[in-house]
């Protein structure tokens, strides 16, 4: 996948570190955290979310245009850093959404402090280890294998050619650096935090857990575990869909998220 780019890009400084920020839309605040490969073909700052929210979509520390603080080594560290970003932006009563490792970060943030959250959306989130299945190895495989794992049926992905286009040397370098950062954050323990299921029980925020039923990277069992761990959570599994429902089944994904957001008070 290529570089994360959205329509409105700026820089926000958090504790002396530059954060690449994408912002769009109008209305109450929503913070969207991307997955390990960036936004892909899904731009939250110009899509349906932006029709009802002011969407803030930062690049994760150490990825794309966001620098990495020297003290940052774990997803929990990223969650603390992102809480500082929320404070810097002055977000109040906001919706928090995240995909893949972005969903893991969002879950950690909600467990730290959910009192300022109006709603939580977890999209095929890493962070919980399945009891029956396994989280698939994604670091020691080729880009082609990783892409194949990401979608259940590429023929139903709008603008799929975006993912197969030849990369520039700059894009290839950024993506290599991103993978280094991901391995730093997620290698041991592999793509999960053993403690996370235990402290999610204190999160009272209304939560939508949306998952691709055929996710070949983080199995839907993990979505079921998230929905069980968070007291006020609902699982929406989208059939014939892989790890990125916002890209592979955008209509069904948008319908599920819109219905959830409509129910928030």
N, C-alpha and C positions, 0 to 999 in steps of 0.2 A: 504494500500500500504506500501511497505517496504522502507528501507533506500535508499536514493539517493547515488548511487555509480557509478563512471565512471572510465575509464581506467587510466587516468592521473590526480592524485590528489596532490595538494600542498596547502600551506597556504600563503596568502597575508595579510600584516598588513596595515590597513587603519585607520589613526587617533588613533593609539594605540589599535585597535581591530582586532582580527584574523578573516579572512574570508577564509572559505573553498573554494578552487578554483579547478575546473576541466577544463583541457585545452587539446585541440587536433587539429589535422589538420594543414594545411598550407595555406598561402595566406593572403589577407586583413582581418582585424579584424571583428569579429561578436560576440556580447555579447548576450547570451541566458539566460533568467530568468525563473526559473521553477515555477510551480504552487504550490498550498498549500500542495500537497502530494508528492512533489519532482519530479524527472525525470521519475519515473515509469519504463516502458520498453523502453522509448525513450532516447537514449544517443546522444545528439547533437555533442559530441566531437569525435565520431567514425562513424557517419552516413554520408549521402549525403552532409550535410552542411560542414563537415570537409574535403571533397574532394576539396572544392574551397575556404574555409576560415580557418583562425586560429580562432577556437571557444573557447571563454571564458565562462564558465558556473559556476558562483558562487552559493553557498548556501545563501539563504536570511537570513539577520540578525535575530538571535534568533531561527534559525532552523538548524537542523543537526549539522555540525561542525563550524558554524559561531556564534560568541558571539553577544549579544545584547547590544548596548550602552544604558546607563541609560536614555538618553534623547529621545530615539526612541519609539514613541507611535502610530504613524499613517503611512499609506502608503506613504503619502507625505514625512514624515521623512525618510522612507526607500529610496525613490527616491533621496533625497538629499545625503544620505549616499552612494548610488550607483553611483551618479555623482562623489563623491570623489574617489570611486574605479576606475572609468573610467580615472580620472586624474592620479591616482597612476599607472595605467597600461600604461598610455601614448597612449590611443587609439585615433586615428585620422581618420576621414572619415569612421566611422564604421557603420555596420548594427546592429540595436537593435531589438531583438525579445523576446517575452514573452508569456507565457501560463497562463491563468486564473489570479491569483493575480499577477503573473509575468508580464502578459500583462498590467494589471492596473499600475504597477510600471513603465513599459516602456512608457505608455501613459503620465504619470505624468512627467517623465524625458524629453520626447519630448516637452511637453508644457513649461518646464522650460528653455530648451536650445536645439533647434533642429539644430543649425548651424553646428554642428560637425557630424550630422547624414547623412549617405548616403541613408539609407532605414530603414523602420520601419515595423515590422511584428507583428500583434496582433492576438493571437490564443485564441478564446473563452474567451476574457478578461473580468474580473470583472471591476468595476469602474463606470459604468453608470447604473442608475436605469431605468428599462423599464417603458414606459408610460401606456401600456396596460396589460402586464403580471407581473410576480413577479420573483425575484431571490429566488430560493428554499432554505429553511432552511437546513443547513448542519452541524451545530454545535451540536444541541440537538437531534441527531439521532445516531443509532448504526453504527459501521464500515461497517456492511453488507448492511445497507440501503444506506450509502454513496457510497459504491462501486456500488451498483445497479443503483444509479442515474448517476454515472459517464460514463456509456457506454450504447449506444442504443441497441446493440446486442453483448453480450459477445462472441458468437460463431465466430465472425469475427475478434476478437482481437488476434493477434499473441502472443503467450506465455502468455495467460490469466492466466495460473496456477500460474504465478508470484504473482498475486494479492490475490490468495486464499491460498497460502502456509502458514503454521503455523509460527508465528513470535517467535523469541527468546525474552527473557525477556528484553534484551538490546534494540532490535528493538521496542518493545512495549513501552518502556519508552521514547525513542526518539520521537516516533509518538505522544504520549500523550503530550509531551513538545511542539511539533510542533503545535498541536491543541490549546494549551494554547496561543501560540504566535499569531496564526491566529485570535483567538477571541479578543486578545488585539488590533490587528491592524484593524479588520474588523467588529466588533460587532455593534458599533454605530458611524455613520449611517451604516446600514448593507450592507457590500460588495459594497459600492459605495461612491463616493465623489460628492455631489450635484453641486459643482462648476466646475467639470471637463469638462462637455460638453461646457461650456462657454469659457474656455480658450484653447480648442483644435483648435479653429478656426484660431489661429495664427501659426499652425504647417504646414509648406509648404513641409515637407519631403514626398517623394513618400512612400505610405503606402499600405500594403496588410492586409486586415482584413479577416482572414480565420476562418470559424465557422462550427461546426457540426449542420446541419439543425434541428436535433432532440435533441439538448442540453437540458437536463432536469434540469440543475442547473442554468446556465445563458442563457436565451432564445435568439434565433437568432435575435429577435427584438433589442437586445443590440448591436449586430454586425451591424445591419442596422443603428442604431443611431451613432455608431462610424464612419461608412463610410460617413454618412451625416455631422458629425461634423468636420471631418478632410478634408480640401479642396482637397487634392491630394490623396484620398483614394479609393480603390476598394475592394468590398466585394466578397469573394468566399465562398459560402455555399456548404458544402459537404453533399449529401443526405445519408440517412440511417446511420447517425453518431451522436454520443453524444458529451460530453464535451471535449474529448481529441482526435481530429482527427489525431494527430501525432502518436497515439498508436492504434486507432481503424481502421483507413483507411490510413495507412502509404503511400501506393503508390499514392493515390489521393492527399494526403497532400504534399508529396515531389514534385509531378508534379506541383502543384499550386505554391509552394514556389520557385521552380527552375525557372519557367516561369517568376515570378515576379523579381527575382534576375537577370535573364538574361537581363531584360529591364532597369536595373539601369545603369546610365552613370557615 
